[in-house]
C-alpha cells in the first residue's frame, strides 16, 4: 500500500520522470555495440573501427584461463575480468584518430587499437 501511495505522489510531482527513465533505456539499446575477446594473452580483433563522434558500447569477454584487464591510458578506461566473464564499457564520442589499449596482465602480447573514423 505504501509503495502505491509513493508512486502516486511521485507521479504528481514528477510526471515526466518515468517516461524519461524509459526513454533513457531505449536510447541505451540503440547504442552501437562492438565485441572484443581476450584469450590466453591475446586480443581479438586487435583493431576495432568505430565511427568518430558517436557514443558506443564495448563488450569485452575473457575466454582465457586466467584474469585479463582491458586498459587504455589514452582513453582513461580499465576493466578487470575474471575467466569466463563478459562486461561492458561505454565510450563517449571520440575525435577521429587511433587509440591504443592493452591487456595489463599480458602487455607483451595483448595489444590493440581503436580507430575512430
MARTITOR-971253 format. One record per atom (N, C-alpha, C, O): residue in one letter; x, y, z; atom name; residue number from 1. Coordinates in steps of 0.05 Angstrom, whole numbers. Example, Ala and Ser with C-alpha at 12.3 -4.5 7.8 and 13.67 -1.06 7.14 Angstrom:
2
<r A,<264,-114,156>,N,1>
<r A,<246,-90,156>,CA,1>
<r A,<264,-66,156>,C,1>
<r A,<285,-66,169>,O,1>
<r S,<257,-45,142>,N,2>
<r S,<273,-21,143>,CA,2>
<r S,<258,1,157>,C,2>
<r S,<268,23,161>,O,2>
***
This chain:
117
<r X,<16,-24,0>,N,1>
<r X,<0,0,0>,CA,1>
<r X,<17,25,0>,C,1>
<r X,<12,44,-15>,O,1>
<r X,<39,25,17>,N,2>
<r X,<56,48,18>,CA,2>
<r X,<70,53,-9>,C,2>
<r X,<74,76,-17>,O,2>
<r X,<77,32,-23>,N,3>
<r X,<90,34,-48>,CA,3>
<r X,<72,47,-69>,C,3>
<r X,<81,65,-84>,O,3>
<r X,<47,39,-70>,N,4>
<r X,<27,50,-88>,CA,4>
<r X,<23,80,-83>,C,4>
<r X,<22,96,-101>,O,4>
<r X,<22,87,-57>,N,5>
<r X,<18,115,-50>,CA,5>
<r X,<43,132,-58>,C,5>
<r X,<41,154,-68>,O,5>
<r X,<66,120,-53>,N,6>
<r X,<91,134,-60>,CA,6>
<r X,<93,139,-90>,C,6>
<r X,<100,160,-99>,O,6>
<r X,<85,119,-106>,N,7>
<r X,<86,122,-135>,CA,7>
<r X,<65,143,-144>,C,7>
<r X,<71,158,-163>,O,7>
<r X,<42,144,-131>,N,8>
<r X,<22,164,-138>,CA,8>
<r X,<33,192,-132>,C,8>
<r X,<31,210,-149>,O,8>
<r X,<44,196,-109>,N,9>
<r X,<56,222,-102>,CA,9>
<r X,<78,229,-121>,C,9>
<r X,<80,252,-130>,O,9>
<r X,<95,210,-127>,N,10>
<r X,<118,214,-145>,CA,10>
<r X,<108,223,-172>,C,10>
<r X,<119,242,-184>,O,10>
<r X,<86,210,-182>,N,11>
<r X,<76,217,-209>,CA,11>
<r X,<63,245,-209>,C,11>
<r X,<62,258,-230>,O,11>
<r X,<53,254,-186>,N,12>
<r X,<42,281,-185>,CA,12>
<r X,<63,303,-187>,C,12>
<r X,<60,323,-201>,O,12>
<r X,<85,298,-174>,N,13>
<r X,<107,319,-173>,CA,13>
<r X,<127,316,-196>,C,13>
<r X,<140,335,-203>,O,13>
<r X,<130,292,-206>,N,14>
<r X,<149,287,-227>,CA,14>
<r X,<136,272,-250>,C,14>
<r X,<143,249,-255>,O,14>
<r X,<116,283,-264>,N,15>
<r X,<101,268,-284>,CA,15>
<r X,<117,259,-308>,C,15>
<r X,<110,240,-321>,O,15>
<r X,<140,273,-314>,N,16>
<r X,<156,265,-337>,CA,16>
<r X,<179,247,-329>,C,16>
<r X,<194,238,-347>,O,16>
<r X,<183,242,-304>,N,17>
<r X,<207,227,-296>,CA,17>
<r X,<206,198,-305>,C,17>
<r X,<226,188,-316>,O,17>
<r X,<183,184,-302>,N,18>
<r X,<182,156,-310>,CA,18>
<r X,<185,153,-340>,C,18>
<r X,<200,135,-348>,O,18>
<r X,<171,168,-357>,N,19>
<r X,<176,166,-386>,CA,19>
<r X,<205,172,-393>,C,19>
<r X,<216,160,-411>,O,19>
<r X,<217,190,-379>,N,20>
<r X,<246,197,-384>,CA,20>
<r X,<264,174,-378>,C,20>
<r X,<283,169,-392>,O,20>
<r X,<258,159,-357>,N,21>
<r X,<274,135,-350>,CA,21>
<r X,<271,114,-372>,C,21>
<r X,<291,102,-380>,O,21>
<r X,<246,110,-382>,N,22>
<r X,<242,91,-403>,CA,22>
<r X,<256,100,-429>,C,22>
<r X,<267,83,-443>,O,22>
<r X,<255,126,-435>,N,23>
<r X,<269,136,-459>,CA,23>
<r X,<299,132,-457>,C,23>
<r X,<311,124,-476>,O,23>
<r X,<310,136,-433>,N,24>
<r X,<339,131,-429>,CA,24>
<r X,<346,103,-434>,C,24>
<r X,<367,97,-446>,O,24>
<r X,<330,84,-426>,N,25>
<r X,<335,56,-431>,CA,25>
<r X,<333,49,-460>,C,25>
<r X,<349,34,-471>,O,25>
<r X,<314,61,-474>,N,26>
<r X,<311,57,-503>,CA,26>
<r X,<335,68,-518>,C,26>
<r X,<345,55,-537>,O,26>
<r X,<345,91,-510>,N,27>
<r X,<368,103,-523>,CA,27>
<r X,<393,86,-519>,C,27>
<r X,<410,84,-537>,O,27>
<r X,<396,74,-495>,N,28>
<r X,<419,57,-489>,CA,28>
<r X,<419,32,-507>,C,28>
<r X,<440,23,-516>,O,28>
<r X,<395,21,-513>,N,29>
<r X,<392,-2,-531>,CA,29>
<r X,<401,4,-559>,C,29>
<r X,<410,-14,-574>,O,29>
<r X,<398,29,-568>,N,30>
<r X,<404,37,-595>,CA,30>
<r X,<434,43,-598>,C,30>
<r X,<443,47,-621>,O,30>
<r X,<449,44,-577>,N,31>
<r X,<478,50,-578>,CA,31>
<r X,<492,27,-592>,C,31>
<r X,<488,4,-586>,O,31>
<r X,<510,33,-612>,N,32>
<r X,<524,12,-626>,CA,32>
<r X,<542,-3,-606>,C,32>
<r X,<554,9,-588>,O,32>
<r X,<543,-29,-609>,N,33>
<r X,<559,-46,-591>,CA,33>
<r X,<580,-61,-608>,C,33>
<r X,<574,-73,-629>,O,33>
<r X,<605,-61,-598>,N,34>
<r X,<627,-75,-611>,CA,34>
<r X,<637,-96,-591>,C,34>
<r X,<638,-91,-567>,O,34>
<r X,<646,-119,-601>,N,35>
<r X,<655,-140,-584>,CA,35>
<r X,<685,-145,-586>,C,35>
<r X,<697,-143,-607>,O,35>
<r X,<697,-151,-563>,N,36>
<r X,<725,-155,-561>,CA,36>
<r X,<729,-181,-544>,C,36>
<r X,<716,-184,-523>,O,36>
<r X,<747,-198,-553>,N,37>
<r X,<752,-223,-540>,CA,37>
<r X,<781,-223,-530>,C,37>
<r X,<799,-217,-545>,O,37>
<r X,<784,-230,-504>,N,38>
<r X,<811,-233,-493>,CA,38>
<r X,<815,-262,-486>,C,38>
<r X,<798,-274,-471>,O,38>
<r X,<837,-274,-496>,N,39>
<r X,<841,-303,-492>,CA,39>
<r X,<870,-309,-492>,C,39>
<r X,<884,-304,-512>,O,39>
<r X,<880,-321,-470>,N,40>
<r X,<908,-330,-468>,CA,40>
<r X,<928,-309,-476>,C,40>
<r X,<947,-314,-490>,O,40>
<r X,<923,-285,-466>,N,41>
<r X,<942,-263,-470>,CA,41>
<r X,<940,-249,-497>,C,41>
<r X,<957,-232,-504>,O,41>
<r X,<920,-255,-512>,N,42>
<r X,<915,-243,-539>,CA,42>
<r X,<889,-229,-539>,C,42>
<r X,<871,-235,-523>,O,42>
<r X,<886,-210,-558>,N,43>
<r X,<861,-195,-561>,CA,43>
<r X,<851,-198,-589>,C,43>
<r X,<867,-195,-608>,O,43>
<r X,<826,-204,-592>,N,44>
<r X,<813,-208,-619>,CA,44>
<r X,<788,-191,-621>,C,44>
<r X,<771,-193,-603>,O,44>
<r X,<785,-176,-641>,N,45>
<r X,<805,-168,-661>,CA,45>
<r X,<825,-148,-648>,C,45>
<r X,<818,-135,-628>,O,45>
<r X,<848,-146,-660>,N,46>
<r X,<868,-127,-650>,CA,46>
<r X,<861,-98,-657>,C,46>
<r X,<869,-79,-644>,O,46>
<r X,<846,-95,-679>,N,47>
<r X,<837,-68,-688>,CA,47>
<r X,<807,-67,-689>,C,47>
<r X,<794,-83,-702>,O,47>
<r X,<796,-47,-676>,N,48>
<r X,<767,-42,-677>,CA,48>
<r X,<763,-15,-691>,C,48>
<r X,<775,5,-683>,O,48>
<r X,<747,-14,-712>,N,49>
<r X,<740,11,-725>,CA,49>
<r X,<712,19,-715>,C,49>
<r X,<693,4,-716>,O,49>
<r X,<711,44,-705>,N,50>
<r X,<685,55,-695>,CA,50>
<r X,<681,82,-708>,C,50>
<r X,<700,95,-717>,O,50>
<r X,<656,91,-709>,N,51>
<r X,<650,117,-721>,CA,51>
<r X,<659,139,-701>,C,51>
<r X,<654,137,-677>,O,51>
<r X,<673,159,-711>,N,52>
<r X,<681,182,-695>,CA,52>
<r X,<656,197,-686>,C,52>
<r X,<635,197,-700>,O,52>
<r X,<658,211,-664>,N,53>
<r X,<637,229,-654>,CA,53>
<r X,<611,213,-648>,C,53>
<r X,<589,225,-651>,O,53>
<r X,<613,188,-641>,N,54>
<r X,<590,171,-635>,CA,54>
<r X,<595,156,-609>,C,54>
<r X,<616,143,-607>,O,54>
<r X,<576,157,-591>,N,55>
<r X,<578,142,-566>,CA,55>
<r X,<574,112,-573>,C,55>
<r X,<557,106,-590>,O,55>
<r X,<589,94,-560>,N,56>
<r X,<586,66,-566>,CA,56>
<r X,<593,49,-541>,C,56>
<r X,<605,59,-522>,O,56>
<r X,<585,24,-542>,N,57>
<r X,<590,5,-521>,CA,57>
<r X,<610,-15,-531>,C,57>
<r X,<609,-24,-554>,O,57>
<r X,<629,-22,-513>,N,58>
<r X,<648,-43,-520>,CA,58>
<r X,<643,-66,-500>,C,58>
<r X,<646,-63,-476>,O,58>
<r X,<636,-89,-511>,N,59>
<r X,<631,-113,-495>,CA,59>
<r X,<656,-130,-496>,C,59>
<r X,<665,-139,-517>,O,59>
<r X,<668,-134,-473>,N,60>
<r X,<694,-148,-471>,CA,60>
<r X,<689,-175,-457>,C,60>
<r X,<677,-176,-435>,O,60>
<r X,<699,-196,-469>,N,61>
<r X,<696,-223,-458>,CA,61>
<r X,<723,-236,-454>,C,61>
<r X,<740,-234,-471>,O,61>
<r X,<727,-248,-430>,N,62>
<r X,<752,-262,-424>,CA,62>
<r X,<747,-292,-426>,C,62>
<r X,<734,-303,-409>,O,62>
<r X,<758,-304,-447>,N,63>
<r X,<756,-333,-450>,CA,63>
<r X,<781,-348,-442>,C,63>
<r X,<783,-372,-445>,O,63>
<r X,<800,-333,-430>,N,64>
<r X,<825,-345,-421>,CA,64>
<r X,<822,-360,-395>,C,64>
<r X,<802,-357,-381>,O,64>
<r X,<843,-375,-388>,N,65>
<r X,<843,-390,-363>,CA,65>
<r X,<849,-372,-339>,C,65>
<r X,<844,-380,-316>,O,65>
<r X,<860,-348,-343>,N,66>
<r X,<867,-330,-321>,CA,66>
<r X,<853,-303,-325>,C,66>
<r X,<839,-299,-344>,O,66>
<r X,<859,-285,-307>,N,67>
<r X,<848,-258,-308>,CA,67>
<r X,<859,-243,-331>,C,67>
<r X,<881,-248,-341>,O,67>
<r X,<843,-223,-341>,N,68>
<r X,<852,-205,-362>,CA,68>
<r X,<843,-177,-354>,C,68>
<r X,<824,-174,-339>,O,68>
<r X,<857,-157,-365>,N,69>
<r X,<849,-129,-359>,CA,69>
<r X,<851,-112,-384>,C,69>
<r X,<873,-108,-395>,O,69>
<r X,<828,-102,-393>,N,70>
<r X,<827,-83,-415>,CA,70>
<r X,<836,-56,-403>,C,70>
<r X,<825,-48,-382>,O,70>
<r X,<856,-44,-415>,N,71>
<r X,<865,-18,-405>,CA,71>
<r X,<874,0,-428>,C,71>
<r X,<887,-9,-446>,O,71>
<r X,<866,25,-426>,N,72>
<r X,<874,46,-445>,CA,72>
<r X,<881,71,-429>,C,72>
<r X,<864,83,-417>,O,72>
<r X,<907,78,-430>,N,73>
<r X,<915,102,-416>,CA,73>
<r X,<905,127,-430>,C,73>
<r X,<897,146,-417>,O,73>
<r X,<905,126,-456>,N,74>
<r X,<895,149,-472>,CA,74>
<r X,<866,155,-467>,C,74>
<r X,<858,178,-465>,O,74>
<r X,<850,134,-465>,N,75>
<r X,<821,137,-461>,CA,75>
<r X,<813,136,-432>,C,75>
<r X,<789,140,-426>,O,75>
<r X,<832,132,-415>,N,76>
<r X,<827,131,-386>,CA,76>
<r X,<805,110,-379>,C,76>
<r X,<785,116,-365>,O,76>
<r X,<808,86,-390>,N,77>
<r X,<789,64,-385>,CA,77>
<r X,<805,39,-376>,C,77>
<r X,<826,33,-386>,O,77>
<r X,<793,25,-357>,N,78>
<r X,<804,-1,-350>,CA,78>
<r X,<781,-19,-340>,C,78>
<r X,<761,-9,-329>,O,78>
<r X,<785,-45,-344>,N,79>
<r X,<765,-64,-337>,CA,79>
<r X,<778,-91,-332>,C,79>
<r X,<790,-102,-350>,O,79>
<r X,<776,-101,-307>,N,80>
<r X,<788,-127,-300>,CA,80>
<r X,<766,-148,-303>,C,80>
<r X,<744,-144,-294>,O,80>
<r X,<774,-170,-315>,N,81>
<r X,<755,-192,-320>,CA,81>
<r X,<766,-219,-310>,C,81>
<r X,<789,-226,-317>,O,81>
<r X,<751,-233,-294>,N,82>
<r X,<758,-260,-286>,CA,82>
<r X,<753,-278,-309>,C,82>
<r X,<740,-271,-328>,O,82>
<r X,<764,-302,-309>,N,83>
<r X,<760,-321,-331>,CA,83>
<r X,<730,-326,-335>,C,83>
<r X,<715,-331,-316>,O,83>
<r X,<721,-326,-360>,N,84>
<r X,<693,-331,-367>,CA,84>
<r X,<674,-308,-364>,C,84>
<r X,<650,-311,-369>,O,84>
<r X,<684,-285,-356>,N,85>
<r X,<667,-262,-351>,CA,85>
<r X,<665,-244,-375>,C,85>
<r X,<684,-240,-390>,O,85>
<r X,<641,-232,-380>,N,86>
<r X,<636,-212,-400>,CA,86>
<r X,<626,-187,-387>,C,86>
<r X,<607,-188,-371>,O,86>
<r X,<638,-164,-394>,N,87>
<r X,<630,-139,-383>,CA,87>
<r X,<631,-118,-405>,C,87>
<r X,<642,-122,-426>,O,87>
<r X,<618,-95,-399>,N,88>
<r X,<617,-74,-420>,CA,88>
<r X,<628,-47,-409>,C,88>
<r X,<627,-42,-385>,O,88>
<r X,<638,-32,-428>,N,89>
<r X,<647,-4,-423>,CA,89>
<r X,<632,13,-443>,C,89>
<r X,<628,6,-466>,O,89>
<r X,<625,37,-434>,N,90>
<r X,<613,57,-453>,CA,90>
<r X,<633,79,-458>,C,90>
<r X,<646,90,-440>,O,90>
<r X,<637,85,-484>,N,91>
<r X,<656,105,-493>,CA,91>
<r X,<640,129,-503>,C,91>
<r X,<621,127,-518>,O,91>
<r X,<649,152,-494>,N,92>
<r X,<637,177,-504>,CA,92>
<r X,<648,183,-532>,C,92>
<r X,<668,171,-539>,O,92>
<r X,<634,199,-547>,N,93>
<r X,<643,205,-574>,CA,93>
<r X,<673,213,-575>,C,93>
<r X,<682,230,-559>,O,93>
<r X,<687,201,-594>,N,94>
<r X,<716,206,-596>,CA,94>
<r X,<722,223,-621>,C,94>
<r X,<707,222,-641>,O,94>
<r X,<743,238,-620>,N,95>
<r X,<753,252,-644>,CA,95>
<r X,<765,231,-662>,C,95>
<r X,<774,210,-653>,O,95>
<r X,<766,236,-688>,N,96>
<r X,<779,217,-706>,CA,96>
<r X,<808,213,-697>,C,96>
<r X,<822,232,-690>,O,96>
<r X,<817,188,-698>,N,97>
<r X,<844,182,-690>,CA,97>
<r X,<847,153,-682>,C,97>
<r X,<828,137,-684>,O,97>
<r X,<871,146,-673>,N,98>
<r X,<877,119,-664>,CA,98>
<r X,<883,119,-634>,C,98>
<r X,<898,136,-624>,O,98>
<r X,<871,101,-620>,N,99>
<r X,<873,100,-591>,CA,99>
<r X,<882,72,-583>,C,99>
<r X,<869,52,-589>,O,99>
<r X,<905,70,-569>,N,100>
<r X,<916,44,-562>,CA,100>
<r X,<903,33,-536>,C,100>
<r X,<895,48,-519>,O,100>
<r X,<902,6,-534>,N,101>
<r X,<893,-7,-510>,CA,101>
<r X,<910,-33,-507>,C,101>
<r X,<922,-41,-526>,O,101>
<r X,<909,-45,-483>,N,102>
<r X,<925,-69,-479>,CA,102>
<r X,<913,-85,-456>,C,102>
<r X,<896,-76,-441>,O,102>
<r X,<922,-110,-454>,N,103>
<r X,<915,-128,-432>,CA,103>
<r X,<938,-123,-411>,C,103>
<r X,<960,-132,-416>,O,103>
<r X,<931,-111,-389>,N,104>
<r X,<952,-104,-369>,CA,104>
<r X,<965,-128,-357>,C,104>
<r X,<987,-126,-346>,O,104>
<r X,<951,-152,-358>,N,105>
<r X,<963,-176,-347>,CA,105>
<r X,<981,-190,-368>,C,105>
<r X,<997,-207,-361>,O,105>
<r X,<979,-182,-393>,N,106>
<r X,<995,-193,-415>,CA,106>
<r X,<1004,-170,-434>,C,106>
<r X,<996,-171,-457>,O,106>
<r X,<1019,-151,-424>,N,107>
<r X,<1025,-127,-440>,CA,107>
<r X,<1043,-133,-465>,C,107>
<r X,<1042,-118,-484>,O,107>
<r X,<1058,-155,-465>,N,108>
<r X,<1075,-161,-487>,CA,108>
<r X,<1059,-171,-511>,C,108>
<r X,<1065,-164,-534>,O,108>
<r X,<1038,-187,-506>,N,109>
<r X,<1023,-200,-528>,CA,109>
<r X,<995,-188,-532>,C,109>
<r X,<983,-191,-554>,O,109>
<r X,<984,-176,-511>,N,110>
<r X,<957,-166,-513>,CA,110>
<r X,<955,-137,-519>,C,110>
<r X,<952,-120,-501>,O,110>
<r X,<959,-130,-544>,N,111>
<r X,<958,-103,-554>,CA,111>
<r X,<936,-99,-574>,C,111>
<r X,<930,-117,-590>,O,111>
<r X,<924,-75,-574>,N,112>
<r X,<903,-70,-593>,CA,112>
<r X,<900,-40,-597>,C,112>
<r X,<913,-24,-585>,O,112>
<r X,<881,-33,-615>,N,113>
<r X,<876,-4,-620>,CA,113>
<r X,<847,-1,-630>,C,113>
<r X,<835,-18,-643>,O,113>
<r X,<837,22,-623>,N,114>
<r X,<811,31,-633>,CA,114>
<r X,<816,53,-652>,C,114>
<r X,<830,73,-646>,O,114>
<r X,<805,51,-676>,N,115>
<r X,<807,72,-696>,CA,115>
<r X,<780,85,-700>,C,115>
<r X,<761,72,-708>,O,115>
<r X,<779,110,-693>,N,116>
<r X,<754,126,-696>,CA,116>
<r X,<756,141,-723>,C,116>
<r X,<774,157,-727>,O,116>
<r X,<737,135,-740>,N,117>
<r X,<736,147,-767>,CA,117>
<r X,<711,163,-771>,C,117>
<r X,<707,176,-792>,O,117>
***
